[in-house]
């Protein structure tokens, strides 16, 4: 298994040290290196990337701000000279947090974590059904697509309502929507994404999922009808 990765650091010297570690690792394939977050954002539009080695303190946009504007996030290993960002990095669902200067041994540990996470993501079984992994209450959780009823916006978080329970996940609605399979979900309101298979009834104002009523934006009704006809 090989992960396509990029290295992002505004310091040419620091960037080169990470690039060398990447190039010498048999499970990593270096796609590109970038000196700024803006350069990275543009580059990710043209490259399929599994992993980013990301510096935090950069001009214009820092590492966290870059992640805030990405629609779909690869795995992230933060690389920084300061330790005070560790807790915030954890909230961004980072695979690992490397403190400069980085030893080869510590770097290899991070890569193993990324490889294991990639294996989990690819772990697909027809018997189990299609699923995604989300981070809630500091734990990675597998959620089956068929069990999701709707997703609700909660400020900087989203609430994922399933057949069994509700999970609160650090994510924007836009980012979470990008993780869902096409054609199975629809954003029917600025604060709600609904599983089309779970809709029992709807009118011009609401969608009913079991005993719950979810608001339907006026300009989304036609799109909802089309989506339901194409299931």
N, C-alpha and C positions, 0 to 999 in steps of 0.2 A: 504494500500500500504506500502511495506517495501523495503528499499534500502539496498543492500549489500555494505558494506563499509570497508575500511582499514584505519589505522592510521599510518602515517609516521613521525617519529621525532627521531633524534639521541640522544636526552636527554631522559633517562628512566623516570625521574620524570615528565617531560612535557608530555611525551607519555601516562603515566598512568592517568594523569588528563583528557586528551581527551578521553581515553578508558572508563573511568568511566561515562563521559557524554553520550557517545555512548551507552553503555550498559543500561543506565537508560532511554533511549528514545525509546518509543514503535514502532517508524517507522524506526528504524535502526537495522541492523543485522551485528554485527562485524564479518568479515571473518578472518582478520589477523591484526597483528601490526608489523611494520618493523622499524629497526633502521637506515637504509640507503637507498639511492635511488637505488643502485645496487640490493639490496635484494628485493626491491619493484618491480623492472623491471622483475626479475625472477619469483616472486610470481604472478604477473598479467598474466603470461603465463598459469597458472594452475587454476586461480580463475575467476569467472564471477563477476566483480565489477561494481557497479553503481556510487560510490562516494569515493573520496579520501580526507581525511583530511591531508594536506601536509605541512610540515615545509619547509621553503625556504633555510635557511642556514644550510647546511650539508656538511661534508667532501667528497672529491672525486667528487661526482656529487651533485649539489644543486637541489632544487626543480624545478627550471626552466629548467635546463639541463636534468632532468629526463623526463619532458614533451616533450622536443625536440626529444627524442629517442623513444617515444611510438608511435606505429602505430595507435592504436585506444585509444582515451582518454576518461575515465569516466568523470563525473562531478568532478570539483576540488573546494574545499574550502581551501584556503591557511590559515595557522596558523603560525604566526610569532610574535616576540617581537619588530619588527621594522616597522615603518610606511612608510619608503621611497620606499618600494617595491610595494605600492598599485597601482600605475599607470601601472607598468609593468605587475602586476597580472591581471589587467583589459584587457590588450592586449592579455593575454593568455586565455581569455574567461572564467575566473574564475566565479563560481557561487557566491562566496562571499569571503571576506577577514577578518579573525578574528585576532584581536590584543590581545596578551597575556598581563595580565591574563584574562581569558575568564569567563564571568558570564554565568550561566545556561540560563538566559533570552536571552542574545545575541546569544548563541549557538542555542537555539530553533528557533530564527528568521532565522538563516542560514539554518537550516534543512528544514524549511518551504519553503524557496526559492528553495532548491534542489528538494523537493517533487513536487513543482509546475512545475519546469523545466522538471522533469521526466514525469509528466502528459502530458505536451505539446508534448514531444517526442513520447509518446505512443498514442497520439491523431491521430488515423488513421480512415479515412472514405473512403469507396469505391467510393462514389460520388465525393469526392475531388481528390482522387488519391494519389499515393505514394509520399511522400515528405521528405525533410530533413530541418533542421534549420541551418542557417549560421549567423555569426555575421559580419555585414558590416556597416561602418560608425556609430559604437557604438550602433547599434540596432540589435536585433534578428529578422531575416527574414525567413519566410517560403518560400521554393522554391520547386516547383513540379518537380519531376524527368522528366516527359514528356516534360517540358519546357526547360530543359537544352540542349544547342547545343554542347558546348565544354567547357573545362577547360584549361586555359593557365597559365604557370608558370611565376611569376613576382618576382624573388628574394625570399624574405621571405614571399611573398604573392602569392595567386593564383587569376586569374580573371575568374569569373564564367559568361559565356555568355549564356543568355537565350533568349527566343522569344521576351521578352519585353525590357530588358536592360542588363547591365553588372554590376556585383558586385565584389568588391575587398575584399578578405577574408584573414586574417592572418592564413596561413597554408602552410605546405609543400605539394608537389604533392602526395607524398606517403601517408601522413595522410589523405588527402582529398579523394584519391582513395579508401581507406579503408571504407569510409562512404557511398560509392555508391553501389547500388545493383549489385550483380554478374550477368554477362551475358548481361548487357545492355550498358556497357561502355568499352572502350578499350584504353589503353595508346599506341598511335601509334607513339609517338616521345617522347624524354626526356622532352619536354616542352608542350606536348598536350595530353589531354584525350578527346575522342570524344564519343558522344552519337551515338550508332550504328544505331538507328532509324532515325537519322537526315542526314545520308550520302546519297547523291544523285548519285555521281559518284566517281571513284578513278582510278588512274593509278599507275605506279611503283614509282612515286615521291610525289604525292599529293592526298589528299582526298578533295572532294568538298562538302561543306555544304551550300546550297543555292548559293549565289554569292561569297562565301569565299573559298579560297584554303588553306588547312592546310597541312604542310609537313608530309610526311609518311617516317619513317625510313625504310631503305632497309630490315632490318632483321624482320620487323613487317608485311610485306605484306602477308605472308602465314598465320600468326596468324589472320590477319584481314579477309581474305577470309573464314577461318574456323569459325570465330565468326559470320560473316554475314550469313553463311549457317545454323547456329544454333539458329538464332533469332526466 
